[in-house]
């Protein structure tokens, strides 16, 4: 009997995001991007509904609040961005540029749990020309200084790029701006459509990475670490300045080994040409009382440690505070990870630890 040759198992790939439900503002269909997304949704056979405002979507299906939340996270709302005043985005950039709001990922710790509150659905905006004109005005106001824009404050634009194409437009717009720079961070690997963008070195493409323990327990519905790192290599070879955000840094059993292993894997994977202008941003885990309540309701089985008694209370803007690690733990995390970064990437720049 002939021996049957078995092919090796195929590596599972994280699929592109496809919503379960799509809403459109009527005037979104006045824009080419809105019509194109509508045609795409029809071709996908998705349920399509109309809404008077992208800010007022309610009554999601589901027999419980948790079920409704999960459906909302799989709902896409296509609208027109009316507010063209950009928020500040320190320490990452001067301004946040709003091309989308909401994320399909289910990261337990995400600050969008509280900032989006009762609106966890995903909104994309079709009036990109208006958004880009507003960005140009901000650039002109700050001339001759450079103006940096962060495109991932309220969303993960890479995860939405296969649907919208907006990120490529933004990258190429900034490539034409002598004084404009773009930054964004992602947990998704769907970067192929961005590799030929005419970025002119004006966009820093950053990937969110973490110890295996954190990705495994707290980052459902995102690309795997190996997918992100493979995508980072593609991005670096396409000439983009590259960066990594290690966030949130979580104190857990074996954290030293976990973060040392993370940096070892990065060194093995990052092309040598990308290490000359490589940045790191380090953000320790923090939470608010409101966030803790929401997270425990939406992810009732989470292993995320949110014990106020083990934390230091840090006052923030507008009198609102958050719980961070006590100074001794925070300093240990910062010093250890900083040392591992410079061991592996001696020419890298650490932009901040917060």
N, C-alpha and C positions, 0 to 999 in steps of 0.2 A: 504494500500500500504506500502510495506516495505521501511523503510528509508535507502537510500543508504549511506554507510559509505565512506566518502571522506578521502583519505590518505593525510597527510600534504604535502605541496609543497616541492619538492626536492631542496636542496640548490645547486645553480649553482656553478660549479667548473671551474676554468680557465683551458682550455685545454692545453696539451703539444703542443709545436711549431711544425708545419709541414709546410715546405716551399712550395711555388707554383712552383718553378723552381730550378733545381740543375745543377751545372756545376762541371766537374771533370777535373783536370789536368791529362794527360795521365799517367804520372808516379805515380800518387796517387793510381792507380790500381795495382801497384807493391807491395803495402803494404796490409797486412790482414785487417787493419781497413778500408782502402779505398775500398776494395772489399766488405766488410760487409755493408758499407754505400750505396754502389752502389746497392747491392741486396735489401736493405731496400727501397731505392728510387723506384726501379722497382716494388717491392711488393705494394708500396703505389700508383702506377700508375702515378708517377710524371714525367713531361717532363725532360729529361736528355740531356745535351749538353756538348760538350768538349771545353776546352779552353787551350791555350798555357801557360797562367800564371794566377794565382789567383789574381794578382795585376792589371790585365787589363781586367776588364769586363765592357763593354760599351753597348750602344744602347738598354737599357731596354725598353720594350714595354710601351705604355702610350701616350695619346694625349697631355699631358702637363708635365712640369718639376715635378709638384707635384704628378701626377699619376705615373710617372717613379720612383720617390723617394719611394713611397709606395710599388711598386713592387720590387724595389731593396731591401727593408727591409724584403721582404718575399723570398729572393733568397739566397740559400746556395751554397757556393763554396768550394769544397774539394780539398786541395792541399798539397804540401810538404813545410814545413817551412825551407827556406834556410838560413835566418839570425838567427844565434844562439848566437849572442851577446845580452845580456839582458839589457834593460833599467833600470835605477834606479827608485825607487818607494817610495820616501820619502813623507810624514812621515810614511806611512803605513808599509813599509818593505824595505829591502836592494835592492831587485831586483823585476822586473815584469817578470813572467814566461809566455811565449806566447803559450797558447794551442788553442786560438781562437781569432778572431778579428771581431767586429761588434756585434750588439744586436738586437733582435726582438722586444724589447720594444720601445715605442714611447714617452719616457719622454721628455717633451718640453725643459727642462733646460740642458739636458745632454751634457757634454763637448765633447762627441764623435761626436756631430754635426759638430764641427770644426776640431777635430783631424783626423777624417776619411774623411771629406770634400766630394769629389766626389765619394767616395767608401763606401757608407753606407750598402753595402751588407755584408752578414755574411760569414766569412771564418773559416774553421776548418782545422786542420793540422793532417796528418795521421802518420808522422814520430815521434811518441812519444819517441821512444828509443833514437833518436838523442837529443831531447829536454831534456830528463832526464839525459843523459850523460853530457850535457852542465851544467845543474844544479849541478851535482855532482862535476864538476870542480870548480864552484863558491864556493861551500861549502868547498872544500879542500883548496882553496886559503885563506879563512878567518879563518880556524881552528887556535886555539881552540875556536874562537867566534862562537856563533849561527848565522846562516844566514836565514833570513826570506824572503819568496817569496810570492808576491801578484799575484793571478791568475785571478783577475777581473779588471785589469787596462783598458783593451780594449774590454771587453765582459762581458756577464753574463754566466759563465760556467754551472751553474745549469740549466738554461733554455735550454742548448744544450745537457746536459748529456744523456737524453733518446736516442739521435741519435748517440753520439760519444762514450760514456763510458770513455772518457779521464780523467775526473775529478777523478773518482774512482782510475784509474791507478796512477794518481799523488798523491792522498791522501795516497795510500798504499806504494808508493815509499818513500814519506817523513816519513811515519811511521817507515821505516827501517833505516832512517838517524839519527844517534845520534845528529848531529849538524845542521840538516835541519828542518825548520818549514814552514808551509804553511798557507796562509790566503786567503780568498776570501769573497766577499759579493754578495748577490743576492736579487732580488725582486720576485723570483719565489719559488713555494712551492713543486716542483717535486723532493723530496729528498729521496724517499723510497729506491732507489737502492744504496744509499750511507750509509744507516744506519748500514749495516753489514761490512763496510769497516774496515780493520785493520789499524786504524789511530794512535794508540798508544799515543793519546793525543797530537800529533804533528801538528794538523790542527785546526785552529780557524775558526769556521763557523760563519759568520756574516750575519745579515739580515739588509737590508735598510728599515727603517721605518720613518714615518712622521706624522704630523698632518693630520686629515681627509681632511681638505681643500686642502692640497697639493696633496695627493694621488688622490683625486676625480678630480681635475682640470688639473693635469700636468703629470699623470703617466698612460696613456692608454696602453693597451696590456701587462699589468703585473698582477701578482697575487694580490688578494685583501689583505688588511691588516689582516683580520681574517685568511686567508689561510697562510700567512707568519708566523703569530704567532703560529698557530697550528704546522706548520713545525718546528719552532724554538723549541717547546716543544719536538718533536720527536728527533731532533738533540741532544738536551741536555740529554735526557734519553739514547741516544746511546753513551754518554760519551764524546762527542766533547766539548772542550772549546767553549763558546758561546760569541758572541758580537753583538752589534747593532750600526749601523751608522745612525745618524739622519742627513740626508742631502738630498737636501739643506735645511737649516733652512731659512724659508721665513717669512718676516715681513708682516703680513696681518691683517685685521680687526679680532679681537678676538684671536690673536696668543697666548696670555697667556693661555686662556682656552683650545685652541687646543693642545698645547704641554703638559699642565698638564694632560689632558685627555689621551693623548698618553702614558704618563708614568704610569698613573693609570691602563690602560689596560695591559701594559706590566707586571706590578707587579702581576696582577690577573692571568696572563697566563704562566709566566716563572716558571718552576719547582724549588722548593726551593734549590735543589742540584746544580742548575746552577748559583745561585746568589753568590757563594763563589769565583768564578773566572770569573766574568762578566765584559766585557769592553764596553765602549762607545766611539765613535768618533763623533765629532760635526763639521759640515762644513756649514758655512753660504753661502747663494746664491751669486754667482758672475757670471759675464759675460764679454765677450770682445765685441768690436765693430763688429768684424767678426761674432761672435756667434749670436749677435742680428740680424744681417742682414739675416743669414741663418735660424734662428728660425722663424722669422716673415714671411719668404717666405714659409717655410715648414708647419708651423702651423699658418696660417693667422688669425685664430680666438682665438689665445691663450690669456689668461688673465694674463700671466706672466709679472710682472712689470719689465721693463728694461729702466727706465728713468735715463739717465746719470746725470741729474741735481740733482737727489736725492741720488747720490752715491758718494763714495770716490774712487779716482783712485789710484790703488796700483801697483807699478812697480813689474814686475816679472823677471824671467830669460830671457836672450837674449834680453833685452830691450823691451819685450812685457808686457803690463800691463792689468789689469782687473778692473772692477768696483765692489766694495764691499760696504757693508753698512758703513755709517759714524761711527766713533768711539762710539758715544753715543748710537746708535742703536745696534751696534755689542756687546758692553759691556752689554747692557740690555738683549739681547738674551742669551749671554753666562752665565751671572749671574743667570737669572731666570731658565733656563733649567738645569744648574748645580745644583741649589738648589733642584729642583724637582727630579733630579736623585738620589741625596743622601738621600732625604726623603724616597724614595721608595726602594732604593738599597744602603744601607749604606756601604756595603763592595765592591761596584763596583769601577772600575778604569776608569777615563776619560783619554784617551790617548792623546787627543789634541783637541783644538778648533782652527779652521782656517777660 
